[in-house]
Amino acid sequence: MTTTPDMRPLSPRLHHLDALRSAAILYGVLVHTATLGVTWPLTLISDISGYFRMGTFFLVSGFFGAMVLQRFGTAAFLKKRALALLVPLACGLLFLNPVTNWLVWNWHNPPLPLQDFLRQAWAGSLPFPRNGPMVWHLHLWFLISLTFYALMAPVAVTLARRLGRVVVPLGDRLAQLPGWLCVMLTAVFLALTSLGLRGFYEIALERILPHDGWNIPWLVRTTFYYWPMFLTGMAVFHHPGFAARFQAVSLPALALGATAVIFTRETMVQDGMLWEVVQLLTRAFLTVSAIAALMAVFGRWFSQPGFLSRSADAVYSIYILHFLLIYLIASALKPFDLHEVPRFLLVAGLTIVGLFALHRFVIKPSALLSLMFNGKPLSSRKR
């Protein structure tokens, strides 16, 4: 199974999608700054995030992934993706996350020396209660999911070609609908697809996956949940007519999705299989509707090169490194005993500004650091 390289020039850069991806990543800094401990209304930052942030990131990644796959073919695409995803993942897991988890522990629990923390964490003997967002992958789980999506992207393209009599007419019909209806139907389809993948997980994988401290079941469930959104990004690239209709603010879809989410959260017992099914469907429906609206808004206001679209490389560095810097800065400010609101604003602001500077003056000029944290090939630095 291969795809043939397309040697035609790449399509003009879609600056609004670059800007949207950058905005989603920068919003993640706010989400993870909130893990320091916040109360309402700052808790809304994390609550809202689950309905647009990572779905947006994966859909836009699917669009650009399809572009690179068409341009370079399967072999080169997989090599590029392996370098861009697996090298930063390995460096983050080895050099960043152990220290970050230690800082998280010391912020939320009685402090431990680094050596004692690492020894006890490896042995699974950290004392209870283990407060704080500590897990071996932390925020880098998205690189694991993207690796799976990259491996499956050529398969998806091949299947779409073989099922062209079904796939192409479906895209054509969606492209003929009003934008609001196209978004609604796409959201329904993606929600049902995510539910189907969850069902596959429960039937085929739940019993055989290890249920230990490695968090593998959560990684698999989450990867399956966002996979249809990545594939939709690929469809947006390959079908311009569908793309034009899908990038729309569908007020009926947004209203229906928001109402369903709020109503079910307020009226249902949040436990059991029925709740999981309803929660997945309503969340996926609202997420897809929100992504379509964001694409339309950014297409309207960020269609030209600007700060966000030009920040694509920098925000990658920011996302890889931000969790560590958040807790470093917060730990340094701890003696000042700041109220949560000024602490949140100060830590988030210093993290973003500091990492933009770190990328510009330290990572970008260094071939080695660009490889480690951006997945840039060393050969690309040669003149």
N, C-alpha and C positions, 0 to 999 in steps of 0.2 A: 504494500500500500504506500504510494507516494503521490505527491502533487508536483506538477511541473512548474519550474520557476517561470514567472512572468517578467520579462525584461523590459516591459514598458515602464515609463516613469511613474513613481508613486503619485497618488492623488494629492492635490494641494492639502497642506496641513490644515486640519480642522481645529482651529485655535480654541473654539468653545469647548471641545471635548478635552483638550489638554487642560484648560482652565477648570473644568468641572472635576476632573480627576485630582488636580492639585487642591481644589477646595475641599473635596472629600477627605483627602489625606490630612490636610491642616485641621479639619474639624476633629480628626482622631486625636490630635494633641489635646484638645479641650476635653474630650471624653476620658482620656487617660489621666489628665490632671485631676479630674473629678474623683479618681480612685483614692486620692489623698484623704477623702472624707468630706462630703458636702451635704447640705440639707436643701430643702425646697427653697427657691426655685432652681438652684443649680443642678439638682437631680434631673431636671428636664433635659439637660444636655445629653445625658446617657440614654434616657427614655426615648427621645426623638431619634437618636442615632440609629437605633435598631430598625428604623423604618425607611432609611434611605442611604446611609453612609457606605457600608460595604457592598450593598447591592449596586450602587452607582459605580463604585470603583471596579467591581468585577465586570459590569456591563461595558464600561468604557474600555477596560482591558481586553475584553473579547473583540471589540471593534478593531483596536490596533493590532491585536494578535492575528486576526483574519487578514489584515493588511500586510503584515510581515510574512505570513504564510504564503499568500498569493504571490508576493514579490520574489521570495527567495526559494520557495519549495520546501518540502518536508525536512530533508536532512539539515539544511542550513538553519531553518526555523528552530528545530529541536536543539541544535548546538547553541544558537543564540539564547534561547530560553533557558537552557541548562546553566549557561554562564551567568545570565542576569538574575536567576532565581536561586540556584543552589549554592553559589559562592557566598552571596550575602547571608543566606540562611545559615550556612556552616559557620561563618565568622560571627554572626549574631549569637548562635547557640553556644559557641565556644568562648567567646571573649566578652560578650555584653550581658547575656541573660543571667549567668551565675552571679555577677555583681549586682545586677538590677534586682534579682530576687532577694538577695541579702539586704539591700536597701529597703525593699518593700517590707521584708520581715521586721527589720529594726524600726520602721515607721509605725507599723500596726501592732507590734508585739514587743515584749521585753527584749532589749538588744542582746545580740550574740556576736562574738568575734567572727570574722569572716571564715577562718579555718573551721571553727566549731559548727557554724551554720552549714558550710558545704559538706562536712562529714555527716552531720545528722540528716541533712536533706537527702543525700545520696542513700543513706541507710533507711530512710523513711521514718526516722525517730524524732523528728521535731516535736516539741511539746505542744499539747492542745491547750486552748483553742488556737488554730492556725489562721489568724486574721489576715486579710489582704489578698490581692489578686495574684497569688503565686502559682505558677505552673511553668514547666520547663520551656515551653515555646513562647509564652507570653503573647505579644502582639504579632510575632513572626509566623503565626499559623497561616496567615494569608499567603505566604510564599509556598507553603506546602500545598494549599488548595490550587494556587496558580500553576504549580508544577503538574498536578494531575490534569488540570484543564488543558495545559499545553500538550501533554501527551495524547490527550483525546481529541484535540482540535483537528488533526489530519483525518482521524476516523470520522469525525462529524462531517467534514467536507466530502469525504468519499461517500458516506451514506446519503448525504443530501443530493449528490449527483445521481446516485443509483435510484433514489426515490424522487427524482425530479418531477415526475408526473403528479406527485402529491404536493411536494414542498413548494414548487414554483407557483402553481395555481393558488395555494393558500396565501402566499405572500402577495400575489396579484389581487386577490379578493380583499385582503386587509388594506392594501394600498388604495382601493377604490372607495373605502368607507370614509365618513367624516372622521377627523382626528380624534374626537372624544370617544367615538365608538370603537375605533381601532385600538385605542389604549385600553378600554374596558375589556374587550375580547382578548387582547394579548395578556392582560393581567390575569384574567380567568384561566387562560391556557397555561400560563406559567405557574400559577398557584396549584393547579391540578397536577402539573408535571412534578413540581416539588413534592407534592403529597405522594405521588406514585413512587418517586425515588426514596422517600422515607419509608413507604411500605416495603420496597425491595430491601432496604437496610434491615428493617425489623424481621423480615422473613428469612433472608439469606445470610445476614452478617452479624446480627446482634449476638447470637449465641456463640459464635466462633471467635469474636474479637476479644482481646484481653481486657478485663475490667479491673485495672490496677491504677497506679499513680501516673501512668503515661498519658491518660486522657484520650486514648485512641478512639473510643466510640464517639466522643464529642467532635473530634476532628473529622471523622467520616460523615457524621450527620450534617455538620455545618458545610462541608465541601459539597455534599449532595444538594443541600438546600440552595446554595448560590449557583450551582452549575447551570440551571436554565437561564439565569441572568447573563452569565458569560456567553452562552450560546446565542442568546438574543442579541448581544453585542455583535457577534459574528454575522447574524442575519441582517442587522442594520447596515453593516458594511457591504454585504453582497447584494442587497435589494434596495436600491435608492428610493424606489416608490414607497416601500414599506417604511423606510427611514424617515421620509418626509411626513408621512401620516403619524408615525409613532411619536415623533418629537412634538408633542402637543400638551397643552394644559387642559386636561379633561376634568372639568369641575364635577361632573356627575360621578366619575370614578373616584376622585379624591373624597368627595362627600360620602359616597357609599362605603369606601374603605375605612375612613376615619370613624364613621358611625358604627360600623361593624366591630372595629377594634374596641372602641370605648364601651359599646353595649355589652359585648361578650365579657370584657374584663370586669365590668361592674355587676353582671347578673349571673355568671357561671361560676361554679366551683372550680378553682384553678388546679385541678388534679385529675388524673385518669386519662384514658385513651381519647374520650370524646373531646376533652379540653385540648389535648395536644393536636388533634386534627383541626379543630376550629381555630386555634391560635395560629397554626401554620398557614392555613388558608387565608385568614384575614390579614395576617402580617404580610404574606407574599403579595396579596392583591394590592394592599396599600403601598407597599414598597415599589412595585412596578409602576403604579400610577404616579408616585412621587418622582421616580427617576425620569419618566417621560416628561413631566412638568419641568423638572430641573434642566433637562436637555433643551427644552423649548426656551426657557428663560435665559440660559447661558448662550444659546444660539442667537438670541435677540440682542443681548448686552455685551457679550464677550466674543464676538465673531472676528475681531481684529487682535493682532498680537498685543499682549499686555503683561502686567506683572504676573498674574496667575499662570497664563499659558507659557511664559518664559521660565517659570519656576519648576518645570517638570523634573529636571535632574535634581535640583536642590531638595524638593519635597520628598524624593526617594531617600536621600540621606537623612532628612528630618524624620521620616517614619521609621527607618531602621534604628536610629539612635535616640529618639525622643523619650522613650520610656525610662532609659537610664538617666538622661539629663533631668527629667522631671523630678525624680527622687533625689538626685544629687543636689539640685537647687533647693528643693523642699527641706532636705536635711540640713543644708547650710543655713536656711532661714528659721529653723526650728527654735533656736534660742530666743528669737524675737517674739514668739508666741502671737503671731498675727491672727486676726479674725479670718474666718474661712473665705470671705469674699475678696479682700485684698490679697490674701495668700494665693487664691486661685488665679486672680488676674496677674499677679506678679510672676508666679511660677510659669504659667502658660506663656505670657509675653516674653520672659527671659529665655524660655526654652526655644520658642520659634525664632527670635532674633539671634540667639546664640548659635543655633544650628544652621541658620542661613549663613552666618559669618564663618562657621566651621567648614561648611561645604565650600564656600567661595574661596577661602584663604588656605585651607588645609587639605581637604579631600580632593577637590577638583584639580589642583596643581600636581597632585601625587598620583602617578600611575598605579602604584601598589594599593593605595587607599581607595582609589576609584574602582579598582578590581574588587577589593574586599567588601565595600559597602554600596557600590552601584552596579557591580557586575559588568564593568566596562573592560573589554579585552585589552591586554597590554599592547597588542599590535596596533590598536587604533590610535595609540599615542605617538607612534613613530611618524616622522615627517618623510 
